[in-house]
Amino acid sequence: MTAECILLIDLGTQSLRATVLNRSGERVFSKSLPVSTCRQGACHEQDPTEWRAGIMELLGAVGAERDLAGSIRAIAACGTLGGMVAVDGHGGPLRPAILYSDQRPSACIGEIEATAYFEELQRQTGWRVFGGDLLPQALWFAREEPDVYGRAQFLLDSTGYLNFVLTGQASLENYSGYGCYAQPYSPGVPAGLLRRLGLEPTRFGTAVEAGDRIGRLRPEVASQVGLPECSVFSIPYDSMTAYLGAGLCETGDALDISGTVTSFGVLHPAQVIDCERRIYSIPLPANPNWLVRGSTSSSGSALEWARREFLGDGFGAFDGLVAASSPGANGVLFLPYLAGERAPLWNAGARGVFFGITGSTTRADMARAVYEGLCFSLRHIQSVMQANQVPIGKVKLTGGLSQNRLLNTIKADVTGMTLLALQDHEMTTLGAASIVGRALGWYADEREASAALLTVEKEYEPNPAHASLYDHQFGMYKELADRLTPMFRAGEALVMAKT
């Protein structure tokens, strides 16, 4: 008989993955399915019925292995930020899910930020409204599709919908509640704000915290896929699940999650309010510490674009092109704002830029500038944190891009920080195992969980010989972003007009 295990479902922007882990963090099963996205201008959507079919296929694949199926002690699922799904009274989705990258809900930012509630919340927290959050998505839906909104029994984020498929219970994890701008440490949604906007608070599901038991796997689902009716536990959306399981235990501990986008967070003992709202901080559960955060809009997606347009070959060939150029890319800079930019610019109209091209610039220089540009965008976020007296210590690397050793080397040089690449780069899965394992009593606390689950594979130290060059290049990068901001603002107005 296989030892007790946890079954974890992770919905990303490009795939749906099922992983079974034991308490030592050993993967005893893993399977991934592709997920399709519809992109038409500002509209970025996915089909929740595809998610549901994928979940059933993955559960069935686990259930087909009898010994493995009998070992499953608990299930947990998480999706991406936002991803609003409108569900009718029969449990069926009424429309496609709105992804966090969809720009249409940005049209509701002004309305939300103009409320007295949010003005006070902003004063207390320094938070801002982001179009990828659940509340702007729900408000846009209610304004633009009122007939469909009227037929919706629940408005669930992607994580809530996955749990609804598994249990039949409508729930909202507390960190998704912050995407509806609930006060720190307040469960659920801010009912007064929602009613002020004409939305019904009860449609967002019951508030749950990370590690709470939502319910049991539906009997009809369990019998269909061959799994026991085990408990289903709550975990946050993907990046927060990663942060909560990353073993950030000391002030300055940091995590870099780089995949399609990059999310960067640092453990800090106090709330940080940036006067320009370039970064933000959110509370950690049952902990006086806060997580200071900033996220970009493009990282892996920018690399995929560059690889496709420059070479059409694999990333190994692209790495070879990058390595053919010297540090500093012979003076070429790249602003990786291919989908607008989040922190620290918060501008949907920001656009990608190559700067410093001359007649002697090569494709290798431009390729290296792309790698360095992603690293400069991360350093930009870090510099704002440091300006707010947030110390940053060693940085753990996770996400798909953390497997790229050349990029990691450049990132250490550009940021001047020590980077710790983990043996297992799928931190969302490990974070989920940490949260659920603690709920099951497998681990006493986060330290014990991280000791069991996380292993550092390689440490990257910055090369001091490159420090002066990259300090100069970063100064140029920031000045270029500052000088282009007025033009980006004009572009943002056009984006808002189109949505």
N, C-alpha and C positions, 0 to 999 in steps of 0.2 A: 504493500500500500504506500502510495506517495505521501510524503509529509504534508501537513496542513499548508494550504496556499491561498493567495488572494488573486482574484481575477480583476484586471484593470482595463477599462475601455478609455481610449484617448482619441478624441476627434480633433484633428488639425485642419489647416486650410487646404491640404492636399491629400490627406489620407485618414483612414479610420483604423486604429490599431487595437488589438487585444493582446494582453501580456499576462501570463500567469507567473507569479514569483512566490518563492518560499521565504521563510523569515530570515534566511541568510542573504537574500537578494538575488539568489540564483534564478535565472529565467528558465522555466521548465516548458514554456510554450510561448510562441509569438507568431502572430499572423497579421498582415496589413492588407487593406483594400484601398484602392484609389477612390478619391471623392472628386466629383466634377463641380466646377464653378461656372456660373453664367456671368460674364462681364460685358456690359453694354454701357459705355460711357461711365457715368457716375454710379451706375447700378452694379453692385456685386452681391450675388445671391447664390444659395445652394438649396437643394431639394431635400427637405426633412424626410420624405418617404425613402430617399436613397440612404439616409442615415439609418433609418429604422430597418430597412432590408439588410444593410451591412451589419448592424448589431445582431440580428437574428442569424446571419450566416456565420459570424464570428463565434457567437455563443454555441451554435450547432457544431462548429469545428472542435470546440473544447469538449462539448458533451459527447462527441463521437469517440473520444478516448476515455473509456469507462473508468479506468483507474484514476486518471487525472480529474475527471468530473467529480468523483467521490471525494477528492481532497479539497475541493473549493469551500473555504470557510466563509468568504465574504466577497462582495462585488462592489466596485466603485467606478464612477464614470465622470469624465470632465470634457468640456469642449473649449472653444476659444472665447475670448471676450465678446460680450454681446451676443450676436447671432439670434436675434429675436424670432421666435416661432409663435404664430397665432394658432391656438388649438380650439376646435369646436367642442360642443357638448358630448360628442361621441369619441373624442380623443384624437380626431384626425386633424392634420395641419390644413389651414385654410389658404395659405399662400407660401411662397418660398421664404426661407430664412434670410434675414438681412445681415450680412457680414459686417465685421468691425471696420473693414476697408471701404464700405459703401459710403459715398459722400453725400447722398441725399438727406440723411438726418441732420447734417450740419446746418441745414436751413432753420432748425429749431433751436440752435444754440442761444441766439439772442433772446428768444422768448423765455427760456428757462433762466438764463442769467439775470434777466430783468425783474424776476420775482423778488419780493422782500425776503422770502425764505433763503433763496440762494445768495443774495447779497450778504446776508448775515453769515451763512455757511462759508462763503468765500473769505470773509473777514476772519473767521475763526480758524480756517484750515488752509487757505491759499489754493484750494482746489479750483478747477475750471471744468466747464462742460466740454466733453469730447463727443463728436458725432458717432463714434463707435460704441459708446456706452448704451446700456439697455434703455434708459429713459428717453433719450433723443430718438432712438429707433421706434419705441412705442408711440411717442408723440407724433412723429412724422406719419406713422401708419394710421393713427387715429384721424389726423388732419387730411391726409391724402386719400384714404380708402375707408371712409366712415361706414359704409354699408357692411364691408367685411369685418371691420372692427366691432360693429354691433353684434355680429354672430359669434365673436370669439369668447369662449369661456375663460381661457387663460392666455396670458402673454408671458412666455417662458424664454429665458436665455438658452443658449445651446446646451449648457450643462443641465439645466432644469428639464429640458425636453428629453435628453438621454435618460435621466432618472425617471421621468414620466413613463417612457417606454418600458423601463425595467420594472417599475413598482405600481404604476397607475396613480401615484401621488404627485400633485403639483407642488413644487418646492422652489425656494430661492435661497441659495447660499449667501451668507452675509457679505462676502466680498463682491458678489454681484449686486447686492443691495447698495453698496457704495457707488455702483454704476447708475443707481437711481438717486444718488446724493443723500443717502441716509447719514445722520450724524455719526461721527466715530463712536464705536462700541454700541451703536443702536441697532437692534435686529430688524430685519424686514425693510419695507419701503417707507419713506416719509409721507404718510397718508395726507397730511395737510397740503404739501406741495403738489401731490398728484391730483387731488381734488381741485386745487386752484387751476390746474392745467386742463381740467375736464376729464381726467382719467380715473378709473375705478381701482383703488388699491387692492381689492380682493382678487383681481385677475392675475396678480403676479406670483401667487402661490404662498405657501407657508414658509416662514423664515426658519432656516436651519443653519447650524454652524459646522465648520470642518470637523469631521469625526463623529457627527451625529448619525444615528441610525434612522434612515428615512422610512424603511419598511422592508418587506421581503420580496424576493423575485416573484413576479406574478405566477400563480399556479399554472395558467394556460401557457405562459412562456416557458416555464421550467419543464413542463411535460413535453412541449414541442421540441426543445433543444436538448433534452436529456441531462439537465442540471438539477441539483437539489434546490429547494426553495430557501436559499440562504439569505442572510441579511444584506441589504444594500446600504452602504455608508455614503455620507455626503463629503465631497471634496470641492474646492473652489475651481474656477476656470484654470486653464492650463498653466499660465505663467505664475499665478499665485500658488498653485499646488506645488510648483517647482520651488518657489521661495520658502514655503512652509516646511519643505523636507530637505533643504539644502545644508542643514547644520550650521546656520548663521547664528552663532551663540555669543560672540564677543563683539564689542563695538568696533566698527570698521570692517567686519566680515562682509564680503561682497560676492554677488553672483552676476555673471554675464550670461544671458540666455540668447544665443544668436542662431536664428533659423531664418524664416522668411523675413522677420523683423528682428531687431535686437531690443531686449529689455534688460535694464541694468538697475540693480538695487543694492543698498547698503544698510546694514543694521546700525541704528543710532539710538541713544538713550532718551532722546527728546523729540517732540514734534518740530519739524522744520517748515517755516512758512517763507517762501521766497517772494520778495516784494513784487517781482515781475511774473510770478506764477510760471516759471520756466520748468521747474521740477515740483514734485509733490511728495508728501509723506502720508502713509496710512498706518493705522495701529496694528500690532500683532496680537493674536488672541491670548488672553490670560498672561500677558507679558507687558511690563512697563515700556518695553522697547518699541521703536517705530521702524518702518521700512521706508527709506528715502529712495524714490524711484524716478526713472525717466526712460522713455521708449522711443525708438526711431520708427519711421514708416517703411523703410527699405533697408535690407542688408542682403540676405540670401537671394531675394528677388532681384536686387541690383546686380549681383554677381551672375545670376542666371541670364539676365539681359545681356551683360557684357560678354559672357562666354558665347552666347548664341550669335550675337551680332559681330563679334570680333573673329571668332574661329569656327563655330559650328561643331566643335569637337568637345571631348570630355573635359572635366576640370583639371585632370592631370596635365593636359596640353596647355591649358590656360595658366597653370602654375609655372610651367616652363617659360611661358611668355613673360610672366611677371618677374621671374628670377633673372631674365635677360636684361632688365633695367636696374640701375643702381638705386639705393635709398634716396628718396626725394623725387624720384621719377623725372629727373632732369628738369625740375622746375614746374612740372605739370601738376595741377590740383584738380580734384574732382569733388563736386558737391553731390552726394548721392540722394538727391531729393526727387526720386522718380515717381513718387506717389504723394507729393506734398511732404511735409515734415511735422512730426510731433515734437517731442522735447529736443532742444529747448526753444525752437522757433514757434511751434504751434500755428502753422500756416498751411492750409490746404492748397494754396496757390504756389507754394515753393516748387521749383523745378530743378532738374539736374543740370550741372554746368561743368564743362571742361574749361580750365583757365591756364594760360601760360603756354599754349601750343605755338611752336615755331616751325620753320621749314625743316629743321632737323629732328623734330619729334617723331618717334617711332610708335608702332602699335604696342611694343613692349612697354614704352613709357606710359601710354594711356592705360594699359592693363594694370600696371603697378599703381598708377594714380587711383584706379578704382579700389584696389585693396587698401591703399593708404587713406582714401576718402572715407571708407567705412570706419576705419580706426580713428580718424579725426572727428567723425560725427559722435563716436563714443566718448572721446576725450572732451568734446564740447560739453556733453552732459556732465561728465566728471568734474570739469572745471567750475561749473555752476554749483555743484554740490560742495566743492572745496571752498568756493567763495562764501558759502553759507556755513563755514566752519564744520563741515562734515568730513571727518578723516576717513580715508579709504585704505584698507590694509591689503592683504592678499586677496586675489579675485579668482573664484572658481569659474571655470569655463564649462558650459553645457550647450546643448543644441547641435544641430547638424554641422554648423560651421566650425565647431570646436574640434572636429576631426582633421581640419586642414592645418598641418604643422607650419607651413609657410605663412599663412595668414596669422596664426598664433604668434609666430616670431615677430612679424611686423607689428602686430597689436601691442606686444610687450614693449617694443622699441618706441612706438608712437606715444603710448600712454605713460611710459616710464614706470609701469607697475609689474609686480610679480604675478604671473598667471599660473593657475593650477588646473590642468586639463584632467578631467575625470575619466576613468576607465570605461564607465558606462555613461554615454553622453545624453541619454534620454531621461533628463532630470524630472520631467513631469511624471513619468512612470515611477521613478524612485521616490519622488515626493508623495505620490499617492500611496505607495507602500508604507512610507513612514507614518503618514496620517492614520491610515487604516490599521497598521500594525500596532500603533499606540492605543487605538480604540479597542483592539482585541486583547491588549495586555501583553503583546509580544515584546514591546520595548517600554522601559520605564519613562523615558523622556526623549527629547529630540537628539540629545547627545548620543544616547545609546543606539537610537535608530540610525543616525548618520554613521556611527562607527561600524554598524553591521552592513549598511547598504552602500556607502560611498568609499571609493578607492581612488586615490590620485595616481594617474598614469605617468604624467610628465609635468615638470615645472619649467616655466619659461621666465628667464630673467632678462630685463632690458639691457641692451648693449650700450654702455656709456659713451662709446665713440659716436653714436648716432644722436645723442641727446640734443646737442646744439642745433643740428640740422632740423630735427623734427620740431623743436621749440619754434624756430623761425618759420617753418612751413605751417605750423598750427596757428601762429599769429596771422599769417597771410590768409589761412582758411577762415578764421573768425572775421577778419576785416572784409573779406569777400562776401561772406554771408550777411554781414551788417549792411554793406553798401548796396547789396541787391534786394534787401528787405522791402524798400519802397516799391520796387517792381513786382516782388512777390505778393505784396498786399493788393496791387492792382489785379494780379492773377487770381488771388483769393476771391475778390469781388466777382470776377467772371465765373468762377466755380460755383459760388453761392447763387448767382443769377440763373445758372443752368440747372441747379437742383430745385 
